[in-house]
């Protein structure tokens, strides 16, 4: 009984798939390479036209003029300069050349 059921299922599935396997129209002629490439480009352009354009947001970084280092009023540099506190907690002063000179942690 099982063999008859399996056979009927196989025949039924072949009957259903026979419609999908049969070609409705035979291929007329092979397309040239240039025609195939043009068709592929057109399909790609159509696909890309349907996609929404991504929105690109660029963040502007803070410049040195935007950040003012807090002043440490209890400390002075070696020549009486104003000592500043950096973003990460380091202490520095501006030397005579305009460069930051960091103080060691035990000062």
C-alpha positions in Angstrom: 0.0 0.0 0.0 2.9 2.4 0.8 4.5 1.7 -2.5 1.3 2.6 -4.4 1.1 5.9 -2.3 4.7 6.8 -3.1 4.3 6.0 -6.7 1.2 8.2 -6.9 3.0 11.1 -5.2 5.9 10.8 -7.6 3.6 10.7 -10.7 1.5 13.6 -9.3 4.6 15.7 -8.7 6.0 15.0 -12.2 2.7 15.9 -13.7 2.7 19.3 -11.8 6.3 20.0 -12.7 5.8 19.2 -16.4 4.0 22.4 -17.0 6.9 24.4 -15.5 9.6 22.5 -17.5 8.0 23.0 -20.9 9.2 26.1 -22.6 6.4 28.2 -24.1 8.5 29.5 -26.9 11.7 28.1 -28.2 14.8 30.5 -28.1 15.0 32.3 -31.4 18.6 33.4 -31.5 21.5 33.9 -29.2 22.1 37.4 -28.1 25.5 39.0 -28.8 27.8 39.8 -25.9 27.2 43.6 -26.3 23.4 43.1 -26.2 23.6 41.0 -23.1 25.9 43.5 -21.4 23.5 46.4 -22.4 20.6 44.4 -21.0 22.4 43.7 -17.7 23.4 47.4 -17.4 19.8 48.5 -17.9 18.5 46.0 -15.3 21.2 47.2 -12.8 20.3 50.9 -13.5 16.6 50.2 -13.0 17.3 48.3 -9.7 19.5 51.2 -8.4 16.9 53.8 -9.4 14.4 52.1 -7.0 16.8 52.2 -4.1 16.4 55.2 -1.7 19.5 57.3 -1.5 21.3 56.9 1.8 21.6 60.1 3.9 25.2 60.8 4.9 25.6 62.9 8.0 29.1 64.1 8.7 30.0 65.0 12.2 32.2 68.0 12.8 34.9 67.5 15.3 35.5 70.2 17.9 38.5 72.4 17.2 41.0 73.7 19.7 39.2 77.0 19.7 36.0 75.3 20.9 37.6 73.8 24.0 38.8 76.0 26.8 40.9 74.1 29.3 40.0 74.8 33.0 42.6 76.7 34.9 44.1 75.3 38.1 44.3 78.3 40.3 46.3 76.6 43.1 49.3 75.8 40.8 51.7 77.9 38.8 54.3 76.9 36.2 58.0 77.1 36.8 58.1 80.8 35.6 54.7 81.7 37.0 52.7 80.5 34.0 49.0 79.6 34.3 48.4 75.8 34.7 45.6 74.2 32.8 43.8 70.9 33.2 43.6 68.8 30.1 40.7 66.7 28.8 42.0 63.5 30.3 43.2 65.1 33.6 46.8 66.0 32.7 48.1 69.4 33.9 50.1 71.6 31.5 51.2 75.1 31.0 51.9 77.0 27.8 55.7 77.7 27.5 57.3 80.8 25.8 57.2 79.0 22.4 53.4 78.5 22.6 53.7 74.7 23.1 52.0 72.7 25.9 54.4 71.5 28.5 52.9 68.8 30.8 53.7 68.7 34.5 54.6 65.5 36.1 51.9 63.9 38.3 53.8 64.5 41.6 53.9 68.3 41.2 
